[in-house]
Amino acid sequence: MMAARALKSYPWDMAEINVTPLVDVMLVLLVIFIVTAPFIVPQAMKVQLPRTAAVPQQDHADNQILIVLPNGSLVYRGRELEDEAWVAQLKTETQSPLAQVQLHADESVPYGRIAQVMALAQAAGVTRMSFVTLHSATAKP
């Protein structure tokens, strides 16, 4: 009787589904999406950076004013300087941890040049930097 019962099949005996192939396919798709996402997103997103109203400036005694001219050259303390000379002078003048570089950059200066100036300031040991802008009546708060 036990042998006959073991051979008889019931519908609930086959309730298991092998999910290993499904998991394999999902992992392959996940890897494909992770690899291709960085290539798709920059072209698909049209980003417009927000405009903000000017914020009142908090003056500190350690403010260092740097002007970036439209041609990308640097003016520091009224003198036009090369990048290396500015870094050397900044290292000697900014010993305080509260030292801050206030960047007055022309709006036509390329973003890449601003990134270079920020990297130079960081190399000189400056940890605080602010961007000085003019108040615009059309800026959104």
N, C-alpha and C positions, 0 to 999 in steps of 0.2 A: 504494500500500500504506500509506503514511503517513497519507493522508487517511482511509482506512477505519479505521485504528487510532485516530485522534483522535475519530471519531464513536462508537466503541464505548465504552460506559460500564462501569466496574468498580464493585463494591459499596464498595470502600474509597475511591473518589473523593469520596463524600458524607459523609465522616467529620467534617466541621466543623459545629458548632452555633453559631448566632448567640446569644451570651450578653448582648448589650446590653439587650434588654428585661428579662431576668432581673435584671440589675444595677440597672436603673431602678426596678423594683418593690421590690427590697430596700432601696434608698436611701429610697424613699418610706415604706416601713414603718418604717425606722430613725428617720426624722424624726418620724413619728407617735408612736412609742414614747417618744422623747426628750421630746416636748412633753407627752404625757399622764402620764408617770411621776410627776412631782411632785404631781399631783392625786390619784393613786391611793394612793401609799405612806402618807401620814399617816393616812388613815382605816383602812387595812388593818393597820397595825402597832400593836399594843397594847404599849407599852414600859413595863416596870417598872424603874425605876432601881435599881442595885445598892446594897446596904447594906454598909457596911464597918465594921470595928472601928476604934476611935480609935487614932491614931498618936501616939506621944510627941512633944510639941511642942519644937522647938528655939528657945529664947529668944535673941533678939538685943537689943541695946541700943536699936535703932531701931524697936521694935514700937509701933504706934499702935493702941489698942483702940477699936473703934467698935461700939456697941450699936444694933441696929435693933429698936425696940419693936413690939409686935403691930399698932399703928396705923400703922406705917411711919415714925414720926419717928426722928431720929438723936440719940443721946446720945454725946458725945465729951468725954472728960476730966471726966465728972460733970455736964456741962451739956447741956441739950437745945438743939440748933442747927438752923437752917434749912439746906437743902442748900447754898446759895451761901456762907453763913458758914462751913460746914464745909470747903468746897473752899478758901476763902481762908486759913483757919487751917492746913489741911493743906499748902498750898503753902509757907507760911513755915516749917513745922516739919520737912518731909521733904526736906532738901537732899541727903541721902546716897543713893547708889544701892542701899544695903542696906535702905532704909526699907521696912517691911512693915506693911500694915493687917491687923489681926486682926479679922475680922467675927464678932460674936456676934449672930446673928439669931434671933428667935423663930421657931419652926417654922410658925406661922400666917401669917407675912409672905408675901405673894404673890411668886412668882418674878419678876414684872415689876419689883417694887420693888427686889429684890436686883440685878437687871440695871442699874437706874438708878444704884444706889449704886456698883456696879463701874465704870460709865461715868464717874461723878463722880470716883472715885479716879484713874482713868486720866487724866482731864482735869487733875487736880492734879499729875500727874507720877509717880504711884505705879506701879511696875511689878511689885510683889510683893504678893499678897493671899492670906490664908489664911482658911479657914472653921473656926471653933471649934465643936466638938460635944461632947456628953456621951457617955461610954462606955456602950454598950448591950450588955447580956448577950445580947440576941437578934440582934445584928448578925452577919452572916456575914463571915468574913475575906476 
